[in-house]
Amino acid sequence: MKDKIILSMSDEKLSALEMYLAQRNTTLTAEIDKYTEQLYSKNVPQNVREYIEMTSDSKPIRKQRPTKNPEGRPPSGQ
């Protein structure tokens, strides 16, 4: 799951920033993503980053049990 961060910037500054980033073939989102990764790496201890990586990668995907059989009726016994 990802959380969202809301940033405020004047329309003029945002427009200028996006224009100059486009000249460098990048976007504001890409630059912010890079910067947040740098902040994360700089401030969160390595062992914590490794733990988060292990727990987020190893979560099994749970399949939902079907609530109806192929004929469209509820399973027997209900």
DSSP file (Angstrom, degrees, kcal/mol; ACC not computed):
  #  RESIDUE AA STRUCTURE BP1 BP2  ACC     N-H-->O    O-->H-N    N-H-->O    O-->H-N    TCO  KAPPA ALPHA  PHI   PSI    X-CA   Y-CA   Z-CA
    1    1 A M              0   0    0      0, 0.0     2,-0.4     0, 0.0     0, 0.0   0.000 360.0 360.0 360.0 140.7    0.0    0.0    0.0
    2    2 A K        -     0   0    0      0, 0.0     2,-0.2     0, 0.0     0, 0.0  -0.935 360.0-146.2-115.8 138.9    1.2    3.5   -0.8
    3    3 A D        -     0   0    0     -2,-0.4     2,-0.4     1,-0.0     0, 0.0  -0.626  19.0-125.5 -93.9 160.9    0.3    6.6    1.1
    4    4 A K        -     0   0    0     -2,-0.2     2,-0.4     2,-0.0    -1,-0.0  -0.832  13.2-155.7-109.2 146.7    0.0    9.9   -0.7
    5    5 A I        -     0   0    0     -2,-0.4     2,-0.5     2,-0.0     0, 0.0  -0.977  10.1-147.0-119.3 133.4    1.7   13.2    0.2
    6    6 A I        -     0   0    0     -2,-0.4     2,-0.3     2,-0.0    -2,-0.0  -0.890  15.6-170.5-104.4 126.8    0.2   16.5   -0.8
    7    7 A L        -     0   0    0     -2,-0.5     2,-0.4     2,-0.0    -2,-0.0  -0.868  11.9-142.2-113.8 148.9    2.6   19.3   -1.6
    8    8 A S        +     0   0    0     -2,-0.3     2,-0.3     2,-0.0    -2,-0.0  -0.922  29.4 152.8-113.0 137.4    1.7   23.0   -2.2
    9    9 A M        -     0   0    0     -2,-0.4    -2,-0.0     4,-0.0     0, 0.0  -0.969  46.9 -97.3-157.3 145.8    3.4   25.2   -4.8
   10   10 A S     >  -     0   0    0     -2,-0.3     4,-2.6     1,-0.1     5,-0.2  -0.299  34.3-117.9 -64.8 152.2    2.2   28.2   -6.7
   11   11 A D  H  > S+     0   0    0      1,-0.2     4,-2.6     2,-0.2     5,-0.2   0.887 113.9  52.4 -57.5 -41.1    0.9   27.6  -10.2
   12   12 A E  H  > S+     0   0    0      2,-0.2     4,-2.3     1,-0.2    -1,-0.2   0.923 111.5  45.1 -64.3 -44.8    3.7   29.7  -11.8
   13   13 A K  H  > S+     0   0    0      2,-0.2     4,-2.8     1,-0.2    -2,-0.2   0.913 113.8  49.6 -65.6 -42.4    6.4   27.8  -10.0
   14   14 A L  H  X S+     0   0    0     -4,-2.6     4,-2.7     2,-0.2     5,-0.2   0.923 111.2  49.2 -62.6 -44.5    4.9   24.4  -10.8
   15   15 A S  H  X S+     0   0    0     -4,-2.6     4,-2.1    -5,-0.2    -1,-0.2   0.922 113.4  46.3 -60.8 -45.6    4.5   25.3  -14.4
   16   16 A A  H  X S+     0   0    0     -4,-2.3     4,-2.4     2,-0.2     5,-0.2   0.916 112.7  50.4 -64.5 -43.3    8.1   26.5  -14.7
   17   17 A L  H  X S+     0   0    0     -4,-2.8     4,-2.4     1,-0.2     5,-0.2   0.932 111.5  47.2 -61.1 -47.0    9.4   23.5  -12.9
   18   18 A E  H  X S+     0   0    0     -4,-2.7     4,-2.0     1,-0.2    -1,-0.2   0.878 110.9  53.1 -63.4 -37.4    7.5   21.1  -15.1
   19   19 A M  H  X S+     0   0    0     -4,-2.1     4,-1.3    -5,-0.2    -2,-0.2   0.934 113.1  42.0 -63.7 -46.3    8.7   22.9  -18.2
   20   20 A Y  H  X S+     0   0    0     -4,-2.4     4,-0.8     1,-0.2    -2,-0.2   0.824 112.6  53.4 -74.4 -30.5   12.4   22.7  -17.2
   21   21 A L  H ><>S+     0   0    0     -4,-2.4     5,-2.1    -5,-0.2     3,-0.7   0.890 105.3  55.3 -67.3 -37.9   12.1   19.1  -16.1
   22   22 A A  H ><5S+     0   0    0     -4,-2.0     3,-1.7     1,-0.3    -2,-0.2   0.858 101.5  57.8 -62.5 -34.8   10.6   18.2  -19.5
   23   23 A Q  H 3<5S+     0   0    0     -4,-1.3    -1,-0.3     1,-0.3    -2,-0.2   0.784 106.9  48.6 -65.2 -25.7   13.7   19.7  -21.1
   24   24 A R  T <<5S-     0   0    0     -4,-0.8    -1,-0.3    -3,-0.7    -2,-0.2   0.237 120.6-113.8 -95.2  12.2   15.8   17.2  -19.1
   25   25 A N  T < 5S+     0   0    0     -3,-1.7     2,-0.3     1,-0.2    -3,-0.2   0.888  81.6 103.7  56.0  44.6   13.4   14.4  -20.2
   26   26 A T      < -     0   0    0     -5,-2.1     2,-0.3    -8,-0.1    -1,-0.2  -0.870  59.6-131.4-140.9 176.5   12.1   13.8  -16.7
   27   27 A T     >  -     0   0    0     -2,-0.3     4,-2.2    -3,-0.1     5,-0.2  -0.852  26.4-112.6-129.0 164.8    9.0   14.6  -14.7
   28   28 A L  H  > S+     0   0    0     -2,-0.3     4,-2.7     1,-0.2     5,-0.2   0.903 118.2  53.0 -62.3 -41.8    8.2   16.0  -11.3
   29   29 A T  H  > S+     0   0    0      1,-0.2     4,-2.6     2,-0.2    -1,-0.2   0.923 109.0  48.8 -61.0 -44.4    6.8   12.6  -10.2
   30   30 A A  H  > S+     0   0    0      1,-0.2     4,-2.1     2,-0.2    -1,-0.2   0.908 113.2  47.1 -62.7 -42.2   10.1   10.9  -11.2
   31   31 A E  H  X S+     0   0    0     -4,-2.2     4,-2.4     2,-0.2    -2,-0.2   0.904 112.7  48.4 -67.7 -41.2   12.2   13.4   -9.5
   32   32 A I  H  X S+     0   0    0     -4,-2.7     4,-2.8     2,-0.2     5,-0.2   0.909 110.2  52.7 -65.5 -40.8   10.1   13.3   -6.3
   33   33 A D  H  X S+     0   0    0     -4,-2.6     4,-2.0    -5,-0.2    -2,-0.2   0.924 110.9  47.1 -59.3 -44.5   10.3    9.5   -6.3
   34   34 A K  H  X S+     0   0    0     -4,-2.1     4,-2.1     1,-0.2    -2,-0.2   0.926 113.5  48.1 -62.2 -44.7   14.1    9.6   -6.6
   35   35 A Y  H  X S+     0   0    0     -4,-2.4     4,-2.5     1,-0.2    -2,-0.2   0.897 110.1  50.2 -66.4 -40.5   14.4   12.1   -3.8
   36   36 A T  H  X S+     0   0    0     -4,-2.8     4,-2.6     2,-0.2    -1,-0.2   0.878 109.4  52.4 -67.0 -34.9   12.1   10.2   -1.5
   37   37 A E  H  X S+     0   0    0     -4,-2.0     4,-2.7    -5,-0.2    -1,-0.2   0.906 110.0  49.2 -63.5 -41.0   14.1    7.1   -2.1
   38   38 A Q  H  X S+     0   0    0     -4,-2.1     4,-2.4     2,-0.2    -2,-0.2   0.924 111.9  47.9 -63.3 -44.2   17.3    9.0   -1.2
   39   39 A L  H  X S+     0   0    0     -4,-2.5     4,-2.1     2,-0.2     5,-0.3   0.917 112.7  49.2 -61.2 -43.7   15.6   10.3    2.0
   40   40 A Y  H  X S+     0   0    0     -4,-2.6     4,-2.7     1,-0.2    -2,-0.2   0.941 113.4  45.6 -61.0 -49.4   14.5    6.9    2.9
   41   41 A S  H  < S+     0   0    0     -4,-2.7    -1,-0.2     1,-0.2    -2,-0.2   0.863 115.4  47.8 -63.6 -36.8   17.9    5.3    2.3
   42   42 A K  H  < S+     0   0    0     -4,-2.4    -1,-0.2    -5,-0.2    -2,-0.2   0.846 123.3  29.4 -72.8 -34.6   19.6    8.1    4.2
   43   43 A N  H  < S+     0   0    0     -4,-2.1    -2,-0.2    -5,-0.2    -3,-0.2   0.722 103.1  74.0-105.5 -24.7   17.4    8.1    7.3
   44   44 A V  S  < S-     0   0    0     -4,-2.7     5,-0.1    -5,-0.3    -1,-0.1  -0.820  87.7-112.9 -95.7 125.7   16.0    4.5    7.7
   45   45 A P    >>  -     0   0    0      0, 0.0     4,-2.3     0, 0.0     3,-0.6  -0.176  22.8-117.4 -57.1 147.6   18.6    2.1    9.1
   46   46 A Q  H 3> S+     0   0    0      1,-0.3     4,-2.7     2,-0.2     5,-0.2   0.875 113.2  53.7 -54.1 -43.9   19.7   -0.7    6.7
   47   47 A N  H 3> S+     0   0    0      1,-0.2     4,-2.0     2,-0.2    -1,-0.3   0.859 109.5  48.6 -64.4 -33.1   18.4   -3.5    8.9
   48   48 A V  H <> S+     0   0    0     -3,-0.6     4,-2.6     2,-0.2    -1,-0.2   0.910 110.9  50.2 -70.8 -42.3   14.9   -1.9    9.0
   49   49 A R  H  X S+     0   0    0     -4,-2.3     4,-2.4     1,-0.2    -2,-0.2   0.908 111.3  49.4 -60.8 -41.9   14.9   -1.4    5.2
   50   50 A E  H  X S+     0   0    0     -4,-2.7     4,-2.7     2,-0.2    -1,-0.2   0.913 110.7  49.9 -63.9 -42.5   15.9   -5.1    4.8
   51   51 A Y  H  X S+     0   0    0     -4,-2.0     4,-2.7     2,-0.2     5,-0.2   0.936 111.7  47.8 -61.5 -46.6   13.1   -6.2    7.2
   52   52 A I  H  X S+     0   0    0     -4,-2.6     4,-2.3     1,-0.2     5,-0.2   0.910 112.4  49.9 -61.5 -41.9   10.5   -4.1    5.3
   53   53 A E  H  X S+     0   0    0     -4,-2.4     4,-1.9    -5,-0.2    -1,-0.2   0.917 112.2  47.5 -62.9 -44.0   11.8   -5.5    2.0
   54   54 A M  H  X S+     0   0    0     -4,-2.7     4,-1.7     1,-0.2    -2,-0.2   0.925 115.2  44.5 -64.1 -44.6   11.6   -9.1    3.3
   55   55 A T  H  < S+     0   0    0     -4,-2.7     4,-0.3     1,-0.2    -1,-0.2   0.842 114.9  47.1 -73.0 -32.0    8.1   -8.7    4.8
   56   56 A S  H  < S+     0   0    0     -4,-2.3     3,-0.3    -5,-0.2    -1,-0.2   0.815 115.7  45.3 -79.3 -28.2    6.6   -6.9    1.8
   57   57 A D  H  < S+     0   0    0     -4,-1.9    -2,-0.2    -5,-0.2    -1,-0.2   0.793 112.1  50.2 -81.4 -29.2    8.1   -9.4   -0.8
   58   58 A S  S  < S+     0   0    0     -4,-1.7    -1,-0.2    -5,-0.2    -2,-0.2   0.384  73.1 123.2 -96.9   5.4    7.1  -12.5    1.1
   59   59 A K        -     0   0    0     -4,-0.3     2,-0.1    -3,-0.3    -4,-0.0  -0.522  63.1-127.6 -68.2 121.8    3.5  -11.8    1.7
   60   60 A P        -     0   0    0      0, 0.0     2,-0.6     0, 0.0    -1,-0.1  -0.411  17.7-117.4 -70.2 145.4    1.5  -14.7    0.2
   61   61 A I        -     0   0    0     -2,-0.1     2,-0.4     1,-0.0    -2,-0.0  -0.739  29.7-143.4 -83.0 120.6   -1.3  -13.8   -2.1
   62   62 A R        -     0   0    0     -2,-0.6     2,-0.4     1,-0.0    -3,-0.0  -0.713   5.7-145.2 -89.5 131.0   -4.5  -15.0   -0.6
   63   63 A K        -     0   0    0     -2,-0.4     2,-0.3     3,-0.0    -1,-0.0  -0.792  19.8-122.0 -92.7 136.1   -7.1  -16.3   -3.0
   64   64 A Q        -     0   0    0     -2,-0.4     3,-0.0     1,-0.1    -1,-0.0  -0.560  25.7-117.9 -76.2 139.3  -10.7  -15.7   -2.1
   65   65 A R        -     0   0    0     -2,-0.3    -1,-0.1     1,-0.1     2,-0.1  -0.562  36.0-105.3 -73.9 138.8  -12.8  -18.7   -1.7
   66   66 A P        -     0   0    0      0, 0.0    -1,-0.1     0, 0.0     3,-0.1  -0.391  22.3-157.9 -65.5 141.6  -15.6  -18.8   -4.1
   67   67 A T  S    S+     0   0    0      1,-0.1     2,-0.3    -2,-0.1    -2,-0.0   0.612  77.9  41.8 -93.4 -14.8  -19.0  -18.0   -2.6
   68   68 A K  S    S-     0   0    0      6,-0.2    -1,-0.1     2,-0.0     0, 0.0  -0.964  82.0-121.8-131.6 149.8  -20.9  -19.7   -5.4
   69   69 A N    >   -     0   0    0      4,-2.9     3,-2.7    -2,-0.3     4,-0.1  -0.321  46.9 -88.2 -78.9 171.8  -20.4  -22.9   -7.2
   70   70 A P  T 3  S+     0   0    0      0, 0.0    -1,-0.1     0, 0.0    -2,-0.0   0.758 127.3  61.0 -55.3 -25.7  -20.0  -22.9  -11.0
   71   71 A E  T 3  S-     0   0    0      2,-0.1    -2,-0.0     1,-0.1     0, 0.0   0.512 118.7-109.9 -80.4  -2.3  -23.8  -23.2  -11.5
   72   72 A G  S <  S+     0   0    0     -3,-2.7    -1,-0.1     1,-0.3    -5,-0.0   0.550  79.6 122.2  88.3   7.7  -24.2  -19.9   -9.7
   73   73 A R  S    S-     0   0    0      1,-0.1    -4,-2.9    -4,-0.1    -1,-0.3  -0.721  71.2 -96.5-100.5 154.0  -25.8  -21.4   -6.5
   74   74 A P        -     0   0    0      0, 0.0    -6,-0.2     0, 0.0     4,-0.1  -0.304  55.8 -85.9 -60.7 151.9  -24.4  -21.0   -3.0
   75   75 A P    >   -     0   0    0      0, 0.0     3,-0.8     0, 0.0    -8,-0.0  -0.226  57.5 -89.4 -56.7 150.6  -22.3  -23.9   -1.8
   76   76 A S  T 3  S+     0   0    0      1,-0.2    -3,-0.0     2,-0.1     0, 0.0  -0.263 110.0  45.6 -63.0 150.2  -24.2  -26.8   -0.3
   77   77 A G  T 3         0   0    0     -3,-0.1    -1,-0.2     0, 0.0     0, 0.0   0.465 360.0 360.0  95.2   4.6  -24.9  -26.6    3.4
   78   78 A Q    <         0   0    0     -3,-0.8    -2,-0.1    -4,-0.1     0, 0.0   0.383 360.0 360.0-118.1 360.0  -25.9  -23.0    3.4
